[in-house]
């Protein structure tokens, strides 16, 4: 029988997050990590060589990781960390307090997972119209905002529309907000990525448009995004990894004295140190269990992509989460751009 060889290189897992690409890179890439209570901030600079290796743009990538934004205190903490992080990047880019800003909310307001950009604009304090008539009190920046819509609705390439606006109002820098795609369930709605490399609308869902960056616009572009979707390959692959951990945890848990005192179903095994050996993987899932994580993802891509079942998926409470996340982005940006707001 003729041996069949499968080329898995064409089936790539979608992610917009540099931190995920860095994690899987064979190159050694240094990162600076800060901790603000239970919020983790990772800053990574990719030079031209590193950027090419992981297929990202050269520049700074800052990742803010958090657990929950469903209550006021958590939202407040994430907002404060976003403000601090954004101010640091503004200083590094040598952006002054009197520099004018255009904020762009990318995405489709009619599609909830893609509505992060437009809904964030609803929470932005715009002031350009005030500067046209009079100079507001000190502490407020000249800020304008736009929701350009999507090409399928307007018939206009988003980057072309933005160029026209920039030629008219001539801002000093741009902040672009967009929903992203992740290759990890754990990061969905729980990660903010900030970069000075610009943004490629639709790239995370396989619908790449023209980039919006300093190279195309001629002024600094700060991109802010949150992953709101994952593909089916990611969900199945992560579930397999969780099954391995679940199996290994409960196998060892049965031997522990705690077994007689605690209901095992109430224990979050992901918060435990779990060693999963190869024998356990094979016992649980046979041949599939013997594959490493990347091989499993590639195999799933080969199975699902050709038949159109590698769907993009989001969480069931996405309406509530997007509302909270858009408030965080809006308020965090406001506090970073308008010093008067923070002073009050």
ZAMI-448497 format. One line per field, with one value per residue: residue number from 1; chain; x, y, z of N, C-alpha, C in turn. Coordinates in steps of 0.1 Angstrom, whole numbers. Example, Ala and Ser with C-alpha at 12.3 -4.5 7.8 and 13.67 -1.06 7.14 Angstrom:
<rs>
koldren = 1;2
finu = A;A
n.c1 = 132;128
n.c2 = -57;-22
n.c3 = 78;71
ca.c1 = 123;137
ca.c2 = -45;-11
ca.c3 = 78;71
c.c1 = 132;129
c.c2 = -33;0
c.c3 = 78;79
</rs>
This chain:
<rs>
koldren = 1;2;3;4;5;6;7;8;9;10;11;12;13;14;15;16;17;18;19;20;21;22;23;24;25;26;27;28;29;30;31;32;33;34;35;36;37;38;39;40;41;42;43;44;45;46;47;48;49;50;51;52;53;54;55;56;57;58;59;60;61;62;63;64;65;66;67;68;69;70;71;72;73;74;75;76;77;78;79;80;81;82;83;84;85;86;87;88;89;90;91;92;93;94;95;96;97;98;99;100;101;102;103;104;105;106;107;108;109;110;111;112;113;114;115;116;117;118;119;120;121;122;123;124;125;126;127;128;129;130;131;132;133;134;135;136;137;138;139;140;141;142;143;144;145;146;147;148;149;150;151;152;153;154;155;156;157;158;159;160;161;162;163;164;165;166;167;168;169;170;171;172;173;174;175;176;177;178;179;180;181;182;183;184;185;186;187;188;189;190;191;192;193;194;195;196;197;198;199;200;201;202;203;204;205;206;207;208;209;210;211;212;213;214;215;216;217;218;219;220;221;222;223;224;225;226;227;228;229;230;231;232;233;234;235;236;237;238;239;240;241;242;243;244;245;246;247;248;249;250;251;252;253;254;255;256;257;258;259;260;261;262;263;264;265;266;267;268;269;270;271;272;273;274;275;276;277;278;279;280;281;282;283;284;285;286;287;288;289;290;291;292;293;294;295;296;297;298;299;300;301;302;303;304;305;306;307;308;309;310;311;312;313;314;315;316;317;318;319;320;321;322;323;324;325;326;327;328;329;330;331;332;333;334;335;336;337;338;339;340;341;342;343;344
finu = A;A;A;A;A;A;A;A;A;A;A;A;A;A;A;A;A;A;A;A;A;A;A;A;A;A;A;A;A;A;A;A;A;A;A;A;A;A;A;A;A;A;A;A;A;A;A;A;A;A;A;A;A;A;A;A;A;A;A;A;A;A;A;A;A;A;A;A;A;A;A;A;A;A;A;A;A;A;A;A;A;A;A;A;A;A;A;A;A;A;A;A;A;A;A;A;A;A;A;A;A;A;A;A;A;A;A;A;A;A;A;A;A;A;A;A;A;A;A;A;A;A;A;A;A;A;A;A;A;A;A;A;A;A;A;A;A;A;A;A;A;A;A;A;A;A;A;A;A;A;A;A;A;A;A;A;A;A;A;A;A;A;A;A;A;A;A;A;A;A;A;A;A;A;A;A;A;A;A;A;A;A;A;A;A;A;A;A;A;A;A;A;A;A;A;A;A;A;A;A;A;A;A;A;A;A;A;A;A;A;A;A;A;A;A;A;A;A;A;A;A;A;A;A;A;A;A;A;A;A;A;A;A;A;A;A;A;A;A;A;A;A;A;A;A;A;A;A;A;A;A;A;A;A;A;A;A;A;A;A;A;A;A;A;A;A;A;A;A;A;A;A;A;A;A;A;A;A;A;A;A;A;A;A;A;A;A;A;A;A;A;A;A;A;A;A;A;A;A;A;A;A;A;A;A;A;A;A;A;A;A;A;A;A;A;A;A;A;A;A;A;A;A;A;A;A;A;A;A;A;A;A;A;A;A;A;A;A;A;A;A;A;A;A
n.c1 = 8;6;23;8;15;10;8;10;16;2;-20;-27;-30;-51;-42;-40;-24;7;21;13;24;51;55;55;76;108;129;148;132;133;113;97;83;56;38;6;-11;-34;-31;-14;13;30;57;71;97;100;125;135;144;133;106;100;104;82;61;51;48;75;83;69;51;26;11;-17;-30;-58;-83;-111;-138;-163;-172;-173;-149;-129;-130;-123;-96;-84;-88;-72;-46;-45;-45;-20;-2;-7;1;28;36;30;48;72;70;73;51;34;16;0;-4;-25;-52;-66;-91;-100;-126;-126;-144;-175;-206;-229;-223;-218;-193;-175;-179;-164;-146;-163;-182;-165;-158;-181;-177;-157;-143;-147;-132;-125;-142;-147;-123;-123;-139;-132;-105;-105;-103;-71;-56;-71;-71;-69;-91;-105;-129;-139;-160;-155;-169;-174;-158;-176;-200;-198;-184;-160;-126;-113;-88;-83;-104;-98;-73;-82;-96;-76;-60;-76;-82;-58;-44;-20;-14;-26;-51;-61;-88;-97;-113;-99;-84;-77;-56;-61;-83;-83;-75;-95;-114;-100;-76;-57;-41;-16;0;27;27;7;-22;-40;-69;-94;-76;-73;-95;-92;-98;-82;-74;-62;-33;-32;-11;19;35;17;1;16;19;23;8;-12;-22;-49;-62;-85;-89;-117;-127;-123;-111;-126;-107;-89;-106;-113;-87;-77;-95;-88;-63;-71;-85;-65;-52;-72;-77;-52;-50;-72;-66;-43;-54;-72;-55;-48;-51;-69;-90;-110;-121;-129;-152;-144;-153;-156;-132;-109;-89;-72;-58;-40;-8;0;13;14;19;33;22;-3;-16;-17;-32;-56;-64;-53;-38;-41;-36;-9;3;19;10;10;10;-15;-32;-26;-34;-62;-68;-64;-84;-108;-108;-109;-135;-150;-157;-142;-150;-154;-157;-174;-179;-209;-219;-213;-224;-227;-201;-186;-198;-187;-160;-156;-162;-141;-119;-126;-127;-101;-85;-95;-86;-58;-53;-66;-55;-69;-92;-82;-71;-94
n.c2 = -12;22;47;74;108;136;171;193;219;239;244;266;278;303;334;366;375;385;375;348;338;343;326;301;302;291;307;326;349;378;391;416;415;426;428;437;435;411;412;407;421;420;429;430;434;432;427;432;407;388;394;386;359;350;360;385;421;444;458;472;451;449;431;427;407;393;381;385;406;412;424;455;464;448;456;483;480;468;489;509;498;496;523;532;516;524;551;549;539;560;579;566;568;594;612;641;661;679;669;660;636;609;585;553;531;500;474;455;467;453;427;410;399;412;439;454;476;497;500;507;533;547;552;570;602;628;658;675;692;711;724;737;759;771;771;744;740;735;703;688;669;674;654;633;610;581;557;536;515;485;471;455;467;494;496;507;506;502;513;532;550;559;572;594;608;615;631;653;662;660;646;641;615;581;560;528;506;472;440;409;376;346;318;303;292;302;329;343;372;380;393;420;435;457;476;493;489;491;478;450;449;423;402;381;365;354;373;393;428;459;471;492;515;532;532;532;553;575;586;580;549;534;503;487;458;431;397;381;359;324;297;266;245;253;251;224;212;224;213;186;188;196;174;156;167;167;139;130;145;135;109;109;122;104;90;107;120;140;133;121;142;163;172;160;172;198;210;230;219;231;250;237;221;200;170;155;124;106;80;81;98;82;61;73;85;70;68;96;107;103;123;155;188;207;191;179;201;207;184;185;208;200;182;197;221;218;210;231;234;246;266;300;309;322;333;324;345;368;394;408;408;421;447;454;453;472;495;495;499;524;541;538;547;574;584;582;600;624;643;657;643;621;635;644
n.c3 = 0;-8;9;25;27;47;43;67;70;57;72;94;127;139;153;168;187;199;221;222;199;204;226;214;197;184;188;212;230;248;275;295;326;346;377;388;414;409;382;353;334;304;286;254;230;196;173;139;129;148;145;119;122;137;123;127;131;134;165;196;219;242;267;286;311;327;350;354;346;355;378;396;410;398;372;375;384;361;343;354;352;324;318;329;315;288;290;295;270;253;263;255;228;224;225;230;255;242;217;191;187;169;173;164;159;151;133;133;143;144;148;176;188;173;178;196;190;178;200;221;212;218;245;246;253;233;220;200;186;205;207;183;186;210;234;256;293;309;307;291;261;225;209;186;171;153;137;113;101;82;53;38;42;37;13;9;13;45;54;34;38;63;58;43;62;80;64;63;89;102;126;152;161;161;176;173;178;181;177;184;175;193;201;223;247;273;271;259;260;282;279;270;243;235;211;191;165;147;129;114;101;105;102;120;117;92;72;60;57;43;60;89;98;109;87;66;71;80;105;140;151;175;184;199;213;220;224;213;201;193;173;162;161;181;204;206;207;231;249;248;260;285;293;296;318;337;339;349;373;388;390;407;428;440;456;475;510;511;496;510;523;506;480;448;424;430;429;412;389;372;386;400;404;380;368;338;324;296;294;306;288;265;275;279;254;233;201;194;219;221;206;204;216;195;172;175;171;145;132;138;124;97;95;100;86;56;52;61;88;108;127;139;173;202;236;256;271;257;251;275;284;264;266;291;286;266;281;298;280;269;291;302;281;280;305;301;280;287;312;331;337;352;374;387
ca.c1 = 0;13;22;2;21;1;14;2;21;-8;-31;-22;-39;-52;-40;-35;-16;21;25;11;34;64;56;57;87;120;138;147;128;132;102;97;70;52;26;-2;-20;-37;-31;0;16;42;62;81;101;104;133;131;146;123;93;99;103;69;52;45;54;86;79;66;39;23;0;-23;-37;-66;-92;-125;-143;-178;-176;-168;-135;-120;-130;-115;-82;-79;-88;-60;-34;-45;-40;-6;5;-8;9;42;39;29;61;82;68;75;39;33;3;-8;-5;-39;-54;-78;-94;-107;-132;-128;-153;-189;-214;-240;-218;-213;-179;-167;-184;-156;-141;-174;-188;-155;-159;-193;-173;-146;-145;-142;-131;-120;-152;-146;-111;-125;-146;-125;-96;-110;-94;-59;-58;-79;-64;-78;-94;-116;-132;-146;-164;-155;-176;-166;-158;-187;-211;-195;-179;-148;-115;-112;-76;-85;-113;-90;-63;-89;-99;-63;-56;-85;-81;-43;-40;-6;-12;-39;-53;-70;-93;-103;-115;-88;-86;-67;-55;-62;-96;-81;-73;-107;-120;-92;-63;-56;-28;-13;13;29;30;-5;-32;-45;-83;-99;-66;-75;-106;-90;-103;-72;-76;-50;-29;-33;1;27;40;6;-6;26;19;23;-5;-12;-33;-54;-72;-89;-94;-131;-131;-113;-116;-130;-95;-84;-115;-111;-73;-76;-103;-80;-53;-78;-89;-53;-49;-83;-74;-40;-53;-81;-59;-35;-63;-77;-45;-46;-60;-79;-100;-121;-126;-134;-158;-135;-159;-155;-118;-104;-76;-63;-51;-31;4;-3;22;8;29;29;14;-16;-22;-20;-43;-69;-68;-46;-28;-42;-30;6;7;21;-1;10;6;-30;-38;-24;-43;-76;-70;-65;-98;-120;-107;-114;-150;-157;-162;-133;-158;-150;-166;-172;-186;-224;-223;-205;-230;-224;-186;-182;-202;-178;-146;-157;-162;-127;-110;-130;-123;-87;-80;-98;-77;-45;-53;-70;-50;-79;-101;-75;-70;-107
ca.c2 = 0;34;55;88;119;148;184;201;233;249;246;275;282;317;342;380;378;383;367;334;335;343;314;289;304;285;318;331;363;383;399;423;412;433;423;447;426;398;415;405;428;415;438;423;441;423;433;427;392;381;396;378;345;347;366;397;434;448;469;468;445;448;422;428;395;395;370;387;420;412;432;469;465;442;466;495;477;467;502;517;492;500;537;532;510;533;563;545;537;574;585;560;573;608;619;652;663;688;663;656;621;603;572;546;519;490;463;456;469;444;414;413;397;422;452;460;489;506;502;515;547;552;556;580;616;635;672;683;702;722;732;745;771;777;761;740;742;727;689;680;668;674;641;630;596;576;543;536;504;474;472;449;476;508;495;515;500;509;521;544;559;566;581;606;616;620;642;664;668;660;643;637;601;574;548;519;495;461;427;400;362;339;304;298;295;310;343;350;382;381;398;432;437;471;477;504;483;492;468;445;445;411;392;370;356;350;382;404;440;467;475;506;516;544;530;535;566;585;591;568;542;525;493;481;448;421;385;378;346;313;288;252;237;257;246;209;210;228;204;174;191;197;160;150;172;162;125;129;150;127;96;111;127;93;85;117;120;150;126;118;154;172;166;163;180;212;214;235;212;240;258;228;217;186;164;146;116;101;68;86;104;71;53;80;88;62;75;110;111;103;135;167;198;214;181;178;213;206;173;190;218;192;175;206;233;216;208;243;233;253;278;310;307;331;328;326;358;378;407;414;409;432;459;457;455;485;505;496;505;538;549;537;557;587;588;583;611;636;643;663;632;614;644;645
ca.c3 = 0;-9;21;23;35;48;45;77;71;52;82;104;137;139;165;166;199;198;233;219;189;211;234;205;189;188;191;226;230;262;279;308;332;358;383;395;422;402;368;347;322;297;275;245;218;185;163;126;128;156;140;107;126;142;113;133;127;143;174;210;222;256;270;299;314;339;352;354;346;357;389;395;414;388;360;379;384;348;337;359;346;310;317;332;304;277;293;293;256;248;266;247;214;225;222;240;260;233;204;188;186;163;178;154;164;140;135;129;155;143;152;190;191;165;181;206;186;178;213;228;208;225;258;244;254;222;224;189;183;215;203;171;190;221;241;269;303;308;311;281;248;213;206;177;170;141;135;98;96;75;38;32;44;31;0;9;21;58;55;25;45;75;52;39;74;85;55;65;103;105;139;154;162;160;184;167;186;173;183;179;177;201;199;236;253;285;268;253;268;294;275;262;236;230;203;183;152;138;130;102;103;99;100;129;112;78;63;61;49;43;73;94;106;106;74;56;75;81;119;149;153;186;183;212;209;229;217;216;195;190;163;167;164;195;215;207;212;245;256;249;270;298;296;301;332;345;342;358;386;396;393;418;438;447;465;485;521;509;488;519;529;496;468;438;413;433;428;399;387;364;395;407;397;375;359;329;317;283;295;309;276;256;281;277;240;223;192;196;232;220;199;212;215;182;163;177;165;130;127;138;113;85;95;100;76;43;52;65;102;117;130;149;184;213;248;255;277;251;251;288;285;254;272;302;280;259;291;303;270;268;303;303;271;284;316;296;271;294;325;340;342;363;385;394
c.c1 = 9;12;18;9;12;9;6;6;11;-19;-26;-33;-39;-50;-35;-25;-1;26;24;22;48;66;59;69;100;131;137;144;125;120;103;83;68;39;19;-13;-22;-37;-16;2;30;45;73;84;106;112;129;133;135;109;90;97;89;58;44;53;65;80;76;52;37;10;-5;-32;-45;-76;-107;-128;-158;-182;-168;-153;-125;-119;-121;-100;-76;-78;-75;-47;-33;-40;-25;2;5;0;24;46;39;42;72;82;70;63;36;18;-6;-9;-20;-40;-67;-79;-103;-113;-135;-137;-167;-199;-226;-236;-211;-198;-170;-170;-175;-151;-152;-180;-178;-156;-171;-188;-161;-150;-139;-142;-127;-129;-151;-134;-113;-132;-138;-115;-102;-99;-82;-62;-66;-71;-74;-79;-106;-118;-140;-149;-165;-164;-168;-168;-171;-200;-210;-191;-166;-138;-113;-99;-77;-94;-106;-80;-70;-92;-87;-58;-64;-83;-67;-40;-25;-3;-26;-39;-64;-75;-100;-104;-104;-93;-75;-67;-55;-76;-94;-79;-85;-113;-112;-78;-65;-42;-27;0;14;32;18;-13;-36;-59;-87;-89;-68;-86;-105;-95;-95;-75;-63;-46;-31;-21;8;32;30;0;3;27;18;9;-3;-24;-36;-64;-74;-94;-108;-136;-119;-119;-119;-118;-90;-93;-113;-97;-72;-84;-95;-69;-59;-82;-77;-50;-60;-81;-63;-43;-62;-75;-50;-43;-69;-68;-43;-56;-71;-92;-112;-127;-133;-141;-149;-140;-159;-141;-114;-90;-67;-54;-41;-19;2;7;15;19;24;20;0;-23;-26;-31;-56;-73;-60;-37;-29;-35;-14;11;10;10;-2;6;-9;-37;-37;-33;-57;-78;-72;-79;-109;-120;-113;-129;-158;-162;-152;-139;-152;-161;-163;-180;-201;-228;-216;-211;-226;-209;-181;-186;-192;-164;-146;-156;-148;-118;-113;-125;-108;-80;-83;-88;-63;-43;-56;-66;-60;-89;-95;-74;-83;-111
c.c2 = 12;43;69;98;131;161;192;215;244;252;253;279;297;324;356;383;375;374;352;329;334;330;301;290;296;294;322;346;368;392;405;420;420;427;434;439;413;401;415;413;424;424;431;432;431;431;427;412;384;382;387;363;341;354;377;410;437;459;463;462;443;440;423;416;397;383;373;402;421;419;445;470;459;451;478;492;475;480;510;511;496;515;539;527;519;546;561;544;551;581;580;565;588;617;628;654;671;681;658;641;618;589;565;533;509;479;465;456;459;430;416;410;407;436;459;474;499;510;510;530;554;557;566;594;624;651;681;695;714;731;741;759;778;766;757;742;732;713;681;681;669;660;640;615;592;561;541;525;494;476;466;457;489;507;502;507;508;518;533;554;567;575;594;614;622;632;654;670;668;658;640;622;594;563;540;508;485;449;418;385;356;325;297;302;304;325;350;359;385;387;410;433;451;470;490;501;485;479;463;440;432;399;379;360;353;360;395;415;447;471;489;508;529;544;535;549;578;591;578;562;532;516;487;471;438;409;382;365;336;304;274;244;240;250;231;205;213;218;191;176;191;183;153;154;167;147;123;134;141;113;98;116;115;88;95;116;130;144;123;130;164;165;170;172;195;218;218;230;221;248;249;225;202;182;153;138;110;88;71;91;92;63;60;82;81;70;90;115;111;115;146;177;204;204;179;189;212;195;178;200;210;185;185;216;229;214;220;243;239;266;287;310;317;326;332;340;370;392;415;417;421;445;464;461;468;497;507;503;520;546;549;547;571;592;590;596;624;636;649;653;625;623;645;631
c.c3 = 0;3;17;33;35;51;54;77;66;62;94;114;139;152;161;178;198;209;230;208;195;219;226;196;194;191;206;226;244;264;293;314;345;364;391;402;414;386;363;335;316;285;267;233;208;175;149;124;135;150;128;111;131;134;120;128;138;152;188;211;237;258;284;301;327;339;350;354;348;369;389;399;404;376;363;379;370;341;341;353;331;309;319;320;291;278;291;278;249;251;257;232;213;221;233;244;250;219;202;184;178;168;168;160;153;143;131;141;155;147;166;192;184;168;191;202;186;192;223;225;215;239;258;246;243;224;212;186;193;212;191;175;201;227;254;280;302;313;302;268;237;208;197;176;158;141;120;92;89;60;32;33;37;17;-2;18;33;58;45;31;56;69;48;51;80;77;58;79;108;120;140;156;163;170;177;176;178;181;177;180;184;197;213;242;265;283;263;263;281;291;267;256;231;222;195;169;142;139;116;104;97;98;108;125;97;68;63;52;49;57;76;103;102;92;63;59;77;95;128;151;164;184;196;208;220;221;222;210;194;180;169;170;178;206;217;212;227;254;258;260;284;303;302;316;342;349;352;372;394;399;405;430;447;457;477;497;520;502;497;525;519;484;456;427;417;432;414;397;379;373;403;398;393;365;351;322;304;283;298;296;267;262;279;263;229;215;193;208;231;212;208;209;201;171;163;169;150;125;127;127;99;84;93;89;63;42;58;79;112;120;140;160;195;225;248;262;271;251;263;289;276;260;283;296;273;269;296;293;269;279;305;293;275;295;312;288;278;308;335;345;354;376;393;400
</rs>
